[in-house]
Amino acid sequence: MFKSAVSVQAWEKAAQSVRAPLGTLRSRAEKSATASSTLPGAPDGKYVVLQYDTVFENKAAAVETLTLTQDRDGHWRVAGYFIK
């Protein structure tokens, strides 16, 4: 689903524009891992939402959220990445 919605080039550009200003990663600690079969705006399926408390060079307190989905082939793939 994610691959069909966003090209590799668009994903790389968007990720770089958000991530680069934060500077070097200083630390990352798992905050939570939540399994779900539903997510807002996504079809029903198998999901895991991972959250990390993260410290960057230019942002002392951030929360990274990584959403994984299990594809039909059984492999887990990234469906979203956000930083607050």
Secondary structure as GFF3:
##gff-version 3
##sequence-region A 1 84
A	DSSP	alpha_helix	2	5	.	.	.	ID=ss1
A	DSSP	alpha_helix	8	19	.	.	.	ID=ss2
A	DSSP	three_ten_helix	20	22	.	.	.	ID=ss3
A	DSSP	beta_strand	25	36	.	.	.	ID=ss4
A	DSSP	beta_strand	47	56	.	.	.	ID=ss5
A	DSSP	beta_strand	59	70	.	.	.	ID=ss6
A	DSSP	beta_strand	76	83	.	.	.	ID=ss7
###
